[in-house]
Amino acid sequence: MKIAVLIKQVPDTGEDRLLTASGAVDRAASDRVADEITERALEIALREKDVDKSVEIVAVTMGPGTATEALRKALSMGADSAIHVVDDALAGSDALTTAKALAGAVRGGDFDLIVAGNESTDGRGGVVPAMVAELLAHPYLGSLDTVVIDQGGVSGQRRDAESIQMLAGHLPAVISITESSAEARFPKFKGIMTAKRKPVAVFSAAQVGHSPSSQADGNVVLSASLRPARTAGMKVVDDGTAATQLADFLSAENLI
């Protein structure tokens, strides 16, 4: 089995994330890390490799040159090789352009399964995995909490506000996982050392079949402002009417 895992480098969520004057994410304003949700996606693939050593795992990303750091992290965790799509023409790409680049990177690679996080911590769009599946004409199983993979298909459990759903599809397929899936493992010293010798293939936009002349417009930020500071909440003093006050508050907020 051959599995591609979509990896993304994002600003550290433990720090303030800022925008540049043009509205782009200021990646120099905070540390760069591999998105935790994509590390959990990698864990899904690594658990298959733990059972069957013949499983091949390829980490795939689209991003600036610094995104190689996230790929090296994936390689240190156990991925066998990596693909990096990097091109100045792709800077500021919207979700569709990103999906086209990623789909182009894995198309023709004979992948049985493509695994991604359900949404990145910087964009929160949650649409790229589905777009990749559509572009590749593969079945898509989205936002899975659990995943079961066999030679013929993939299945898993998805939860929403009202139900628990069981999904299944044949391979090749694209899946995305949630933060309820398996927690990612830490790289071991041997993995960190061997990661330096594992191959990383670098492709331009044109090499993955996406020429700048056909690129859709990227994201354009018209305005941005800092999130307002939290205000003090309602304080209820029990003078004999506390229950009524709480009920009125919950009713006003449409919580009951």
C-alpha positions as CSV (number, residue, x, y, z in Angstrom):
1,M,0.0,0.0,0.0
2,K,1.2,3.5,-0.8
3,I,-0.2,6.4,1.3
4,A,0.2,10.2,0.7
5,V,-0.2,12.4,3.8
6,L,-0.9,16.1,3.3
7,I,1.3,18.1,5.6
8,K,1.1,21.9,6.2
9,Q,3.4,24.3,8.0
10,V,1.6,26.9,10.1
11,P,2.5,29.7,12.6
12,D,2.7,28.3,16.1
13,T,-0.7,28.3,17.6
14,G,0.8,29.1,21.0
15,E,1.8,32.5,19.8
16,D,0.0,35.6,18.5
17,R,-0.6,35.3,14.7
18,L,-0.3,38.5,12.8
19,L,-1.0,39.7,9.2
20,T,1.4,41.8,7.0
21,A,0.3,45.1,5.5
22,S,-0.9,43.2,2.4
23,G,-3.1,41.0,4.5
24,A,-1.0,37.8,4.2
25,V,0.0,35.8,7.2
26,D,3.1,37.2,8.8
27,R,5.1,33.9,9.0
28,A,8.2,35.7,10.4
29,A,6.2,37.0,13.4
30,S,6.0,33.6,15.1
31,D,7.7,30.2,15.1
32,R,6.9,27.8,12.2
33,V,5.6,24.3,13.1
34,A,4.0,21.4,11.3
35,D,0.2,21.7,11.9
36,E,-0.8,19.2,14.6
37,I,-3.8,18.0,12.7
38,T,-1.6,16.9,9.8
39,E,0.7,15.1,12.2
40,R,-2.3,13.2,13.4
41,A,-3.0,12.4,9.8
42,L,0.5,11.1,9.5
43,E,-0.1,8.9,12.6
44,I,-2.9,7.1,10.8
45,A,-0.5,6.1,8.0
46,L,2.3,5.3,10.4
47,R,0.0,2.8,12.3
48,E,-0.6,1.0,9.1
49,K,3.2,0.8,8.5
50,D,3.7,-0.5,12.0
51,V,1.5,-3.5,11.0
52,D,2.8,-3.9,7.5
53,K,6.4,-2.8,6.9
54,S,5.8,-2.8,3.1
55,V,3.5,0.3,3.4
56,E,5.1,3.3,1.8
57,I,4.4,6.8,3.2
58,V,5.0,10.0,1.3
59,A,4.6,13.4,3.0
60,V,3.3,16.1,0.6
61,T,3.1,19.9,1.1
62,M,2.7,23.1,-0.9
63,G,4.4,26.1,0.6
64,P,7.4,28.4,0.7
65,G,11.0,27.0,1.0
66,T,10.7,27.0,4.8
67,A,7.9,24.3,4.6
68,T,10.8,21.8,4.1
69,E,11.1,22.0,7.9
70,A,7.6,20.5,8.3
71,L,8.4,17.8,5.8
72,R,11.6,16.9,7.7
73,K,9.5,16.6,10.8
74,A,7.2,14.1,9.0
75,L,10.3,12.2,7.8
76,S,11.7,12.0,11.3
77,M,8.4,10.6,12.5
78,G,8.5,7.8,10.0
79,A,7.5,8.9,6.5
80,D,9.7,7.4,3.7
81,S,10.0,10.3,1.4
82,A,8.4,13.7,0.7
83,I,7.1,15.9,-2.1
84,H,7.4,19.7,-1.9
85,V,5.6,22.0,-4.3
86,V,7.2,25.4,-4.1
87,D,6.8,28.3,-6.5
88,D,6.6,32.1,-6.0
89,A,3.6,32.0,-8.4
90,L,1.6,30.1,-5.8
91,A,2.1,32.6,-3.0
92,G,-1.2,33.7,-1.5
93,S,-3.1,30.8,-3.2
94,D,-6.7,30.3,-2.3
95,A,-8.1,26.9,-1.4
96,L,-8.8,25.8,-4.9
97,T,-5.4,26.7,-6.2
98,T,-3.8,24.9,-3.3
99,A,-6.0,21.8,-4.0
100,K,-5.0,21.8,-7.6
101,A,-1.3,22.0,-6.8
102,L,-1.6,19.1,-4.2
103,A,-3.7,17.0,-6.5
104,G,-1.1,17.5,-9.3
105,A,1.7,16.5,-6.9
106,V,0.1,13.1,-6.1
107,R,-1.6,12.4,-9.5
108,G,0.2,9.6,-11.2
109,G,1.9,8.5,-8.0
110,D,-0.2,5.3,-7.7
111,F,-1.3,6.2,-4.2
112,D,-3.9,4.0,-2.6
113,L,-4.9,6.5,0.0
114,I,-4.4,10.2,0.7
115,V,-4.8,11.3,4.3
116,A,-5.3,14.9,5.5
117,G,-6.4,16.9,8.5
118,N,-10.0,18.1,8.3
119,E,-8.9,21.8,8.6
120,S,-5.7,23.7,9.2
121,T,-5.2,25.8,12.3
122,D,-4.3,28.9,10.3
123,G,-7.0,29.0,7.6
124,R,-9.8,26.8,9.1
125,G,-11.3,26.5,5.6
126,G,-11.8,22.7,5.8
127,V,-12.4,22.3,2.1
128,V,-9.0,21.4,0.6
129,P,-9.2,17.6,1.2
130,A,-12.6,17.4,-0.5
131,M,-11.3,19.5,-3.4
132,V,-8.3,17.2,-3.9
133,A,-10.7,14.2,-3.9
134,E,-12.9,15.8,-6.5
135,L,-10.0,16.7,-8.7
136,L,-8.6,13.2,-8.5
137,A,-12.1,11.6,-8.9
138,H,-11.6,9.6,-5.7
139,P,-14.2,8.9,-3.0
140,Y,-14.0,11.3,0.0
141,L,-14.6,10.4,3.6
142,G,-14.4,13.5,5.6
143,S,-13.8,14.4,9.3
144,L,-13.3,10.9,10.5
145,D,-12.7,10.2,14.3
146,T,-11.6,6.7,13.6
147,V,-10.1,5.0,10.5
148,V,-9.9,1.4,9.4
149,I,-7.9,0.6,6.3
150,D,-7.7,-2.7,4.4
151,Q,-6.5,-3.7,0.9
152,G,-9.8,-3.0,-0.7
153,G,-11.2,0.0,1.1
154,V,-11.3,2.4,4.0
155,S,-13.9,3.1,6.6
156,G,-14.4,5.2,9.7
157,Q,-16.7,6.9,12.1
158,R,-17.8,10.5,11.9
159,R,-19.7,12.4,14.6
160,D,-21.9,15.4,14.2
161,A,-24.2,17.3,16.6
162,E,-27.0,14.8,16.2
163,S,-25.6,11.4,15.2
164,I,-22.7,9.1,14.7
165,Q,-22.2,8.1,11.1
166,M,-20.3,5.1,9.7
167,L,-18.6,5.8,6.3
168,A,-16.9,3.4,3.9
169,G,-15.3,3.7,0.4
170,H,-13.2,1.8,-2.0
171,L,-9.5,2.6,-2.7
172,P,-8.0,4.8,-4.0
173,A,-9.6,7.3,-1.7
174,V,-9.1,10.6,0.1
175,I,-9.9,10.9,3.8
176,S,-9.6,13.7,6.4
177,I,-9.4,13.1,10.2
178,T,-10.3,15.2,13.2
179,E,-8.5,16.0,16.5
180,S,-10.4,13.0,18.0
181,S,-8.2,10.6,16.0
182,A,-5.0,9.1,17.3
183,E,-2.4,11.5,18.9
184,A,0.8,11.8,16.9
185,R,3.9,10.1,18.1
186,F,7.2,11.9,18.9
187,P,10.1,11.4,16.6
188,K,12.9,9.2,18.0
189,F,16.5,10.1,17.8
190,K,17.1,7.5,15.1
191,G,14.3,8.9,13.1
192,I,15.6,12.5,13.4
193,M,19.0,11.3,12.1
194,T,17.7,9.2,9.2
195,A,15.3,12.0,8.1
196,K,18.3,14.0,6.8
197,R,19.0,11.3,4.3
198,K,15.4,10.6,3.1
199,P,14.6,12.1,-0.4
200,V,12.5,15.2,-0.8
201,A,11.3,15.8,-4.4
202,V,10.8,19.5,-5.2
203,F,8.4,20.6,-7.9
204,S,7.4,23.9,-9.4
205,A,3.8,24.8,-10.2
206,A,4.3,23.9,-13.9
207,Q,5.7,20.5,-13.0
208,V,2.5,19.5,-11.2
209,G,0.4,20.7,-14.1
210,H,-0.5,24.1,-12.8
211,S,0.9,26.9,-14.8
212,P,0.9,30.5,-13.4
213,S,-1.0,31.7,-16.4
214,S,-4.0,29.4,-15.5
215,Q,-3.8,30.2,-11.7
216,A,-7.0,31.6,-10.2
217,D,-6.8,34.7,-8.1
218,G,-5.4,34.1,-4.7
219,N,-6.9,35.3,-1.4
220,V,-7.3,39.1,-1.1
221,V,-7.8,40.5,2.4
222,L,-9.7,43.8,2.3
223,S,-9.4,44.6,6.0
224,A,-8.4,43.1,9.3
225,S,-8.5,44.0,13.0
226,L,-7.3,42.6,16.2
227,R,-9.6,40.4,18.1
228,P,-11.3,42.5,20.9
229,A,-10.3,41.7,24.4
230,R,-12.7,39.5,26.4
231,T,-15.2,41.4,28.5
232,A,-16.3,40.4,31.9
233,G,-19.2,38.0,32.0
234,M,-22.5,38.4,33.8
235,K,-22.2,38.0,37.6
236,V,-25.3,36.7,39.4
237,V,-25.6,37.5,43.1
238,D,-28.1,35.2,44.8
239,D,-30.6,37.5,46.5
240,G,-33.3,34.9,46.2
241,T,-33.8,35.5,42.4
242,A,-30.6,33.8,41.1
243,A,-32.5,31.0,39.4
244,T,-34.8,33.4,37.6
245,Q,-31.8,35.6,36.5
246,L,-30.0,32.6,35.2
247,A,-33.0,31.3,33.3
248,D,-33.7,34.7,31.8
249,F,-30.0,35.0,30.7
250,L,-30.0,31.6,29.1
251,S,-33.3,32.3,27.4
252,A,-32.0,35.7,26.0
253,E,-29.0,33.9,24.6
254,N,-31.2,31.2,23.0
255,L,-29.4,28.5,25.0
256,I,-32.6,27.0,26.3
